[in-house]
Each structure stands twice: as C-alpha cells, then as structure tokens.
Amino acid sequence: MSQFDVLPDEQTVAATVSALESHGFTVEVVDDLTAARKAALAQIPHGARVWKNTSITLDETGISAEVDAPDGPYESVRLQMTAQNFATRQMKEIAVAPDYALGSVHAITQDGELLIGSASGSQFATVAWGADHVVLVAGLHKVVPDLDTARRRVREHSLPLENVRAQEAYGQNSRLNKTLEIYGDLPGRTHLVLIRQVIGY
C-alpha cells in the first residue's frame, strides 16, 4: 500500500477539520459512499445549474450519475457543454459560472489547505471563482502533513494513476501542467464532504 493511501487517525481528522473550518470551509465527515452521496447532494437544491468535474470519487459515490441524469432533478451544465463543438468559446462560457460546482481534490493538508492537479486546468475556473457554491468530496486518505507533501502526493501518486485512466479513456498520457492551491474561501461558499474510506486518488 502507498503511503498516500493510509487513512489518518481520529486526532488528525479532528485537527484537519478544525483547520479547514478556520479557513472558511464547512466540513462533514461521513463513513461510507452512500452517506457521502447523500451529504453532497443535500447541499444542492433541485433545479440548480450544476457543473461536475471529472472525478473517480464522484463516479464511485454515484454522485456523477445523479447529477448528469437527463431526467434528474438538476440542470447538468456538463451535458449542456458536451452538446457543443469541442473547445469552442461557447463551450467555455456555458461551463464557467454555474450555481454549484461539484468536484474533488488530490490533497488536503493538516493546516486546512486544498490542492488540485490538472492537465488542462478546466476544473479550476468554477472551483476558484466561477460557481456560486462549491461542494468537494474526498477520501480522508488524501490528508497529508503540509503543502510540500501535498505537491509530492499529486506528482508521485495521483498523476501515475490518472495516467493509467487517461490511457484507457483517451488513448493518451496525462500530464501535470497546472495546480490549484486553495488556502481558504469566503465563509459558506465551499463545503467539503470527507469520507473515512480510500476512494479516488
């Protein structure tokens, strides 16, 4: 097992949650994937315009399927976007300012900071600024001591696993071209659902 797939003890979880809350995030800690799905979707009113980042965590919790269901209770911005010609300006305009953004992170520091790595950076705009509200779902194994370890986790752990997924899905390698480091947010804007399981990478 990788050092980056180890769940923290309860003392570390409590300290991390406290640090996150001190940075303006609201936080829920849940035990399983079903609870995570319910907690995340409870944050989003029916009828809301929702952008969903590509995420193994969102897929495995069942959040992706509910948000992107054509006859579901949410207005899926991703479905609207993928109906456009790829890489057009209209495609970007549709995606940039939803009511809610859903996603995950690659690392969470015990000091209450979040880190996301990306090849394109497409998931950054909504999370950093564009969405009115953000819901992020992640396994607690992503908790690391500090930002240096968080950056190492992305390079040494998340990227190789994403590279395998990209090869299977797109027939090409992934790259770590950009990272987003979030040190805090306006109170009430970003909600974290943290799961006591190893899920995603």
C-alpha positions in Angstrom: 0.0 0.0 0.0 1.2 3.5 -0.8 2.0 5.9 2.0 -0.7 8.1 0.3 -3.4 5.5 0.7 -3.4 5.5 4.5 -6.3 6.8 6.5 -5.4 9.3 9.3 -6.2 8.7 12.9 -9.2 10.4 14.5 -7.0 13.0 16.2 -5.5 14.0 12.8 -9.0 14.1 11.3 -10.3 16.4 14.0 -7.4 18.7 13.7 -7.7 18.9 9.9 -11.4 19.6 10.1 -10.8 22.4 12.6 -8.1 23.9 10.4 -10.4 23.7 7.3 -13.2 25.4 9.2 -10.8 28.2 10.3 -10.2 28.9 6.6 -13.9 29.4 5.8 -14.8 25.9 4.6 -17.7 23.9 6.1 -16.9 20.3 6.6 -18.8 17.0 7.0 -17.1 13.7 7.8 -19.0 10.6 6.8 -18.4 6.8 7.0 -19.2 5.5 3.5 -20.0 6.2 -0.1 -23.8 6.3 0.3 -23.5 8.8 3.1 -21.2 10.9 1.0 -23.6 11.0 -1.9 -26.5 12.0 0.3 -24.4 14.6 2.1 -23.1 16.2 -1.1 -26.5 16.3 -2.9 -28.2 17.6 0.2 -26.2 20.8 -0.4 -27.7 21.3 -3.9 -31.3 22.4 -4.4 -33.3 20.8 -7.1 -33.4 22.8 -10.3 -29.9 24.2 -9.7 -27.4 24.6 -12.6 -24.6 22.2 -11.6 -21.1 21.7 -13.1 -19.5 18.4 -12.2 -15.7 18.0 -12.6 -14.4 14.6 -13.9 -13.7 12.6 -10.8 -13.3 9.0 -9.8 -14.7 9.9 -6.4 -17.8 11.4 -7.8 -18.3 8.4 -10.1 -17.9 5.8 -7.4 -20.1 7.5 -4.9 -22.9 7.7 -7.5 -22.9 11.5 -7.5 -22.0 11.7 -11.2 -24.9 9.6 -12.3 -27.4 11.6 -10.3 -26.2 15.0 -11.4 -25.9 14.1 -15.1 -29.1 12.1 -15.4 -31.0 13.6 -18.3 -34.3 13.4 -16.4 -32.8 14.1 -13.0 -33.6 17.0 -10.6 -30.6 19.1 -11.6 -29.6 21.1 -14.7 -26.4 19.5 -15.7 -24.0 22.0 -17.1 -21.7 19.3 -18.3 -24.4 17.8 -20.5 -25.1 21.2 -22.0 -21.4 21.8 -22.6 -20.7 18.4 -24.2 -23.5 19.1 -26.7 -21.3 21.9 -28.1 -18.4 21.6 -30.5 -15.3 20.8 -28.6 -13.0 23.7 -27.4 -15.3 26.4 -28.7 -15.7 29.7 -26.7 -19.4 28.9 -26.3 -18.4 25.6 -24.6 -16.3 27.6 -22.1 -19.0 30.2 -21.5 -21.5 27.6 -20.6 -19.2 25.9 -18.1 -17.7 28.8 -16.3 -20.4 30.2 -13.9 -22.9 27.5 -12.6 -24.9 27.8 -9.4 -22.9 24.8 -8.0 -19.6 23.2 -8.8 -19.0 19.6 -7.7 -15.6 18.1 -7.6 -12.8 16.5 -5.6 -9.2 17.3 -4.6 -5.9 15.5 -4.8 -4.6 16.5 -1.4 -5.7 18.2 1.9 -3.2 19.5 4.3 -3.5 19.2 8.1 -3.2 23.0 8.0 -6.5 23.2 6.1 -5.3 23.8 2.5 -6.5 22.1 -0.7 -4.6 21.1 -3.8 -5.9 20.0 -7.2 -3.7 19.0 -10.1 -4.7 19.1 -13.8 -3.5 18.7 -17.3 -5.8 21.3 -18.7 -7.0 23.3 -15.7 -10.6 23.1 -16.9 -11.9 22.3 -13.4 -10.2 25.3 -11.8 -12.4 28.1 -13.0 -15.6 27.1 -11.3 -14.0 25.9 -8.1 -11.7 29.0 -7.7 -14.3 31.7 -8.6 -17.0 31.0 -11.2 -19.5 28.9 -9.2 -21.7 30.5 -6.5 -21.2 27.4 -4.3 -18.7 24.6 -4.4 -19.1 21.0 -3.0 -15.9 18.9 -2.8 -15.9 15.2 -2.0 -12.7 13.3 -1.0 -11.5 10.3 0.9 -9.6 11.1 4.1 -6.5 9.2 2.8 -5.8 12.5 0.9 -4.9 14.2 4.2 -1.2 15.0 4.3 1.0 16.9 6.8 1.8 20.0 4.6 1.9 21.6 1.2 5.2 20.1 0.2 3.8 16.6 0.8 0.6 17.6 -1.0 2.5 18.5 -4.1 4.5 15.3 -3.8 1.3 13.3 -3.5 0.0 14.8 -6.7 3.2 14.1 -8.7 4.1 10.7 -7.2 0.7 9.2 -6.5 -2.2 10.9 -8.3 -0.5 11.5 -11.6 0.6 7.9 -12.3 -2.9 6.6 -11.5 -4.6 9.3 -13.7 -2.1 8.4 -16.4 -3.5 4.9 -16.4 -7.1 6.2 -16.6 -6.2 8.6 -19.4 -4.6 5.8 -21.4 -7.7 3.7 -21.1 -10.2 6.5 -21.7 -8.4 8.7 -24.3 -5.5 6.6 -25.5 -3.0 9.2 -24.3 -0.9 10.1 -21.3 -2.0 12.6 -18.7 0.3 15.5 -17.6 0.6 17.6 -14.6 0.6 21.0 -16.3 -1.2 23.1 -13.6 -2.1 23.0 -10.0 -4.6 25.0 -7.9 -3.8 25.6 -4.3 -6.7 26.9 -2.2 -5.8 28.4 1.2 -9.3 29.5 2.1 -12.6 30.8 0.9 -15.5 33.1 1.7 -17.5 31.6 4.6 -20.3 29.4 3.4 -19.1 29.1 -0.3 -17.2 25.8 -0.2 -18.4 22.7 1.5 -16.3 19.6 2.0 -17.6 16.0 2.4 -14.7 13.8 3.7 -15.1 10.0 3.7 -13.5 7.6 6.0 -12.5 5.4 3.1 -9.8 5.1 0.5 -11.6 6.3 -2.7 -10.2 8.1 -5.7 -6.7 9.3 -6.0 
